Amino acid sequence: MARTQEQQAQAASVFATYKAEIDKRELSNTDNYDKNILTLSSAGLAISLTVFKDIAPHGQTAYIWLLYSAWILFGCAILATIFSFLISNAALRAELEIAHKYYIEEDESVFGKISLKSKVLKWVNRFSGVFLF
C-alpha cells in the first residue's frame, strides 16, 4: 500500500525519533549491563583467588572442585559479556535497518520482525547472568 506524502513525512519523523532512541540505547547498553557483569565476575574471581591463595590452608581444601567450577563459570561470564559487546551494536544496527525498511522503504513485510542478531544477543546476555550465579 503506497503512502501519501503526509504519511511518508510522518513515517520519516517516526523513523528519525526511533533512530535517535536506538543511538542512545546503544551507548547505554554498552555502559551498563555488560559493565556490571564484568565487574561482578572479575571481583568474584579475584576474591576466590585470594581465598584460595592466602586464606584457605593448603592441602585442606576438601571441595576444591567447587572453586574450580566457580572459576570456570566466572570466566564464562566474562567471555559471554565480551561477546555481547561484539554483537550488541550489530543487533541495534540490524533493528535500525528493519525500521528503515518499514518506515522509509514502506516494506510492510518487516513489521514486527526481530533480527537474528537481537535474538542471539538476548540469549548471550541471559547466559552471562546465569554464568555469574
Backbone bond lengths (Angstrom), bond angles and torsions (degrees), N, CA, C in turn:
res aa  C-N    CA-C-N  psi(-1)  N-CA   C-N-CA  omega(-1)  CA-C   N-CA-C  phi
1 M - - - 1.435 - - 1.526 108.85 -
2 A 1.292 117.63 124.04 1.459 122.57 -179.20 1.524 110.13 -77.93
3 R 1.319 115.86 141.62 1.453 121.46 179.31 1.524 110.35 -92.13
4 T 1.303 114.64 153.47 1.468 119.21 173.32 1.524 107.81 -77.02
5 Q 1.320 115.95 170.01 1.473 120.42 179.10 1.521 110.36 -60.24
6 E 1.311 116.30 -39.93 1.461 120.46 -179.60 1.528 110.81 -66.28
7 Q 1.329 116.78 -42.69 1.461 120.65 178.08 1.526 110.77 -65.05
8 Q 1.324 116.97 -38.89 1.460 120.69 179.15 1.528 110.58 -66.12
9 A 1.335 117.19 -40.17 1.461 120.77 177.77 1.528 110.41 -64.21
10 Q 1.319 116.04 -40.96 1.458 120.34 177.87 1.529 110.47 -65.50
11 A 1.324 117.53 -41.45 1.468 121.54 178.07 1.524 110.54 -63.25
12 A 1.332 117.19 -40.25 1.467 120.87 178.29 1.525 110.40 -64.22
13 S 1.321 116.73 -37.88 1.460 120.97 177.99 1.526 110.98 -66.55
14 V 1.320 116.53 -43.65 1.466 120.75 177.95 1.527 109.78 -62.49
15 F 1.324 116.63 -41.98 1.462 120.20 179.26 1.526 110.91 -62.78
16 A 1.325 117.74 -42.67 1.464 121.14 179.66 1.530 110.57 -61.59
17 T 1.319 116.54 -41.22 1.462 120.84 177.26 1.525 110.47 -64.89
18 Y 1.321 116.27 -43.56 1.463 121.51 178.88 1.528 110.51 -62.26
19 K 1.310 117.08 -43.14 1.470 121.59 179.80 1.524 110.70 -62.62
20 A 1.330 117.21 -43.27 1.460 120.51 178.47 1.526 110.82 -61.92
21 E 1.323 116.29 -40.54 1.465 120.45 178.56 1.532 111.04 -65.96
22 I 1.309 117.54 -41.52 1.471 121.27 177.45 1.525 110.26 -61.80
23 D 1.324 117.06 -42.40 1.463 120.44 178.97 1.529 111.36 -61.21
24 K 1.341 117.04 -41.89 1.467 120.40 178.07 1.522 110.85 -65.62
25 R 1.319 115.94 -42.37 1.465 119.37 -179.69 1.524 111.29 -66.21
26 E 1.302 116.21 -34.66 1.457 120.31 178.84 1.525 110.16 -59.13
27 L 1.316 116.71 -44.98 1.461 120.53 177.87 1.526 111.55 -66.90
28 S 1.307 116.25 -43.49 1.457 121.03 -178.17 1.525 111.86 -65.72
29 N 1.321 116.51 -43.94 1.464 120.24 179.76 1.513 111.61 -60.72
30 T 1.304 115.74 -41.63 1.453 120.39 -179.27 1.518 110.86 -62.50
31 D 1.324 116.52 -31.33 1.459 120.37 -175.74 1.525 115.19 -88.15
32 N 1.306 118.74 -34.75 1.464 119.99 -165.94 1.524 116.60 -93.55
33 Y 1.298 117.71 -77.57 1.463 121.11 -171.74 1.524 111.74 -57.06
34 D 1.314 116.18 -50.64 1.457 119.79 -176.72 1.523 111.66 -64.01
35 K 1.326 116.46 -38.20 1.461 120.22 178.81 1.528 110.49 -62.04
36 N 1.318 116.04 -41.94 1.463 119.48 -179.49 1.524 112.38 -67.08
37 I 1.309 117.52 -42.82 1.468 120.01 178.31 1.525 110.16 -62.95
38 L 1.330 117.07 -45.08 1.462 120.02 178.72 1.522 111.45 -61.43
39 T 1.312 116.79 -43.59 1.461 120.56 -179.46 1.520 111.11 -62.14
40 L 1.321 116.37 -49.41 1.462 119.81 -178.16 1.523 112.63 -65.54
41 S 1.316 117.21 -43.88 1.465 118.87 -178.32 1.525 111.39 -70.25
42 S 1.322 117.55 -37.49 1.468 120.27 177.37 1.523 110.80 -66.90
43 A 1.334 116.84 -41.08 1.463 120.25 177.93 1.526 110.66 -64.60
44 G 1.315 116.84 -42.84 1.461 119.96 177.86 1.516 112.12 -61.57
45 L 1.313 115.78 -40.87 1.464 120.40 177.86 1.526 110.47 -64.22
46 A 1.322 117.43 -44.49 1.462 121.23 -179.89 1.526 111.57 -64.65
47 I 1.317 116.96 -43.02 1.469 120.26 179.57 1.522 110.84 -64.53
48 S 1.320 117.13 -43.32 1.467 119.05 -179.16 1.526 111.27 -67.25
49 L 1.322 117.45 -35.48 1.471 119.88 175.69 1.527 110.82 -64.69
50 T 1.325 116.63 -41.01 1.461 120.84 178.51 1.522 110.89 -63.79
51 V 1.320 116.62 -45.31 1.467 120.37 178.51 1.521 110.01 -60.62
52 F 1.313 117.00 -44.72 1.461 120.93 -178.49 1.523 111.10 -64.70
53 K 1.322 116.35 -42.18 1.462 120.84 -173.73 1.527 112.68 -79.59
54 D 1.331 117.67 -44.00 1.457 120.22 -168.55 1.526 115.44 -109.59
55 I 1.316 118.25 -26.45 1.460 119.78 -171.50 1.524 112.37 -103.85
56 A 1.306 117.91 -48.68 1.471 121.18 -177.44 1.526 109.86 -70.21
57 P 1.332 116.42 133.74 1.468 118.84 177.70 1.531 110.58 -65.43
58 H 1.311 115.32 134.68 1.461 119.78 -178.91 1.527 110.35 -68.63
59 G 1.306 115.29 137.99 1.452 121.49 -179.94 1.522 113.49 83.66
60 Q 1.318 118.68 -5.13 1.459 121.38 -177.85 1.530 112.04 -118.36
61 T 1.282 116.37 25.20 1.467 120.06 179.34 1.523 108.46 -93.83
62 A 1.326 115.59 96.82 1.461 121.49 -175.07 1.521 112.60 -70.80
63 Y 1.283 116.65 -32.89 1.460 120.40 -176.08 1.525 111.27 -113.52
64 I 1.306 115.87 47.47 1.465 120.74 -177.91 1.525 111.82 -61.68
65 W 1.323 116.97 -27.60 1.463 120.17 179.72 1.527 110.97 -63.92
66 L 1.344 117.43 -30.28 1.462 120.12 176.54 1.526 111.10 -66.71
67 L 1.309 115.78 -39.12 1.461 119.98 178.26 1.522 110.66 -65.20
68 Y 1.326 116.40 -45.04 1.466 119.66 177.97 1.532 111.24 -62.79
69 S 1.327 115.86 -39.10 1.471 119.33 177.36 1.523 110.84 -63.20
70 A 1.322 116.50 -42.01 1.469 120.36 178.59 1.523 110.51 -62.39
71 W 1.328 117.11 -41.73 1.465 119.99 178.76 1.528 111.04 -61.54
72 I 1.319 115.48 -42.87 1.470 119.32 179.39 1.526 110.35 -63.18
73 L 1.333 117.28 -43.92 1.464 120.24 179.95 1.530 111.99 -67.28
74 F 1.331 117.40 -39.21 1.468 119.48 175.30 1.526 110.10 -61.38
75 G 1.330 115.99 -43.62 1.466 119.94 177.85 1.519 112.09 -61.90
76 C 1.329 116.44 -40.94 1.473 120.10 177.45 1.523 111.27 -64.51
77 A 1.338 117.17 -38.67 1.471 120.40 177.68 1.522 110.46 -63.16
78 I 1.320 116.26 -42.39 1.465 120.23 178.66 1.522 110.34 -64.08
79 L 1.339 117.27 -46.32 1.468 120.40 -179.72 1.528 112.06 -64.61
80 A 1.333 116.93 -40.87 1.469 119.84 178.52 1.523 110.81 -63.68
81 T 1.320 116.74 -38.07 1.461 120.22 178.77 1.516 111.08 -67.39
82 I 1.314 116.65 -43.12 1.467 119.70 177.64 1.528 110.06 -62.93
83 F 1.329 116.85 -40.68 1.460 120.38 177.09 1.526 110.80 -62.59
84 S 1.337 116.38 -37.82 1.467 118.59 179.38 1.520 111.57 -66.27
85 F 1.347 117.75 -29.90 1.466 120.11 173.32 1.523 109.88 -57.64
86 L 1.312 115.81 -42.36 1.461 120.60 -175.57 1.522 112.61 -68.23
87 I 1.332 116.76 -34.98 1.463 117.67 -175.26 1.526 114.76 -100.18
88 S 1.342 118.03 -14.58 1.471 118.48 -175.57 1.521 112.42 -64.49
89 N 1.304 117.32 -46.02 1.464 118.78 -179.87 1.520 111.21 -69.56
90 A 1.324 116.97 -35.13 1.470 119.55 176.66 1.528 110.30 -64.69
91 A 1.331 116.73 -37.18 1.466 120.29 178.34 1.525 110.93 -66.48
92 L 1.315 116.75 -41.59 1.466 119.51 177.85 1.522 111.14 -63.96
93 R 1.311 116.36 -40.21 1.471 119.88 178.63 1.529 110.51 -66.29
94 A 1.320 117.54 -36.65 1.467 120.43 177.46 1.528 110.38 -65.25
95 E 1.330 117.01 -40.18 1.463 120.30 176.84 1.524 110.84 -65.43
96 L 1.319 116.01 -37.41 1.462 120.01 177.45 1.526 110.95 -65.26
97 E 1.319 116.81 -37.25 1.467 120.95 177.08 1.533 110.95 -64.63
98 I 1.320 116.19 -40.37 1.467 120.14 176.93 1.530 109.81 -62.64
99 A 1.329 116.13 -43.97 1.469 119.90 178.65 1.525 110.89 -62.90
100 H 1.324 116.86 -38.99 1.472 120.72 178.13 1.525 110.54 -61.80
101 K 1.325 115.91 -43.35 1.468 119.42 178.87 1.525 111.06 -61.95
102 Y 1.323 116.22 -40.06 1.466 119.24 -177.31 1.532 111.55 -74.15
103 Y 1.319 116.84 -51.36 1.463 119.86 -173.21 1.522 114.05 -80.16
104 I 1.315 116.95 -39.07 1.463 119.87 -174.06 1.523 111.62 -95.21
105 E 1.335 116.74 -45.63 1.464 119.95 -177.75 1.529 112.80 -88.04
106 E 1.328 116.84 -3.83 1.465 123.19 177.87 1.532 113.53 60.42
107 D 1.312 116.70 34.26 1.463 121.93 178.57 1.529 108.73 -88.96
108 E 1.312 116.67 98.34 1.467 122.12 -176.13 1.533 112.39 -70.45
109 S 1.317 117.53 -17.43 1.465 120.30 -176.55 1.529 112.62 -69.76
110 V 1.325 118.12 -18.40 1.462 120.31 -178.07 1.524 113.04 -92.59
111 F 1.333 117.17 -0.36 1.464 120.28 -178.89 1.527 109.94 -60.39
112 G 1.317 116.51 127.31 1.456 121.81 179.05 1.517 114.50 80.05
113 K 1.317 117.89 -0.10 1.463 121.55 -178.57 1.531 109.62 -73.87
114 I 1.317 115.79 140.38 1.459 122.00 175.99 1.522 107.15 -116.59
115 S 1.311 116.20 131.21 1.462 119.84 -175.99 1.533 111.06 -69.57
116 L 1.315 115.35 154.49 1.465 121.43 177.07 1.530 110.04 -60.40
117 K 1.328 117.05 -38.45 1.466 120.42 179.72 1.523 111.09 -62.03
118 S 1.313 117.08 -37.69 1.470 120.36 178.11 1.523 111.04 -67.27
119 K 1.315 116.65 -38.45 1.466 120.30 177.95 1.526 110.57 -65.64
120 V 1.331 116.41 -43.49 1.464 120.74 178.58 1.524 109.89 -62.94
121 L 1.319 116.93 -43.88 1.462 121.33 179.78 1.526 111.35 -59.80
122 K 1.312 116.65 -41.66 1.467 120.61 179.42 1.526 110.27 -58.57
123 W 1.328 117.02 -43.75 1.460 120.44 -179.04 1.525 112.35 -72.86
124 V 1.321 117.66 -37.65 1.468 120.02 177.86 1.528 109.86 -63.24
125 N 1.325 117.24 -42.38 1.464 120.10 177.87 1.525 111.46 -63.70
126 R 1.306 117.20 -39.06 1.466 120.01 176.78 1.527 110.69 -63.31
127 F 1.333 116.23 -44.24 1.461 119.60 -179.76 1.522 111.45 -64.11
128 S 1.323 118.10 -39.16 1.464 119.12 -179.96 1.523 110.52 -62.63
129 G 1.323 117.58 -38.52 1.461 120.48 175.75 1.520 112.65 -68.08
130 V 1.325 116.92 -40.18 1.471 121.24 178.71 1.525 110.25 -65.31
131 F 1.324 117.59 -42.39 1.462 120.91 179.46 1.529 111.03 -62.13
132 L 1.322 116.46 -32.75 1.462 120.10 -179.18 1.521 111.04 -67.93
133 F 1.324 116.63 -37.27 1.459 119.39 -176.62 1.499 110.06 -109.24
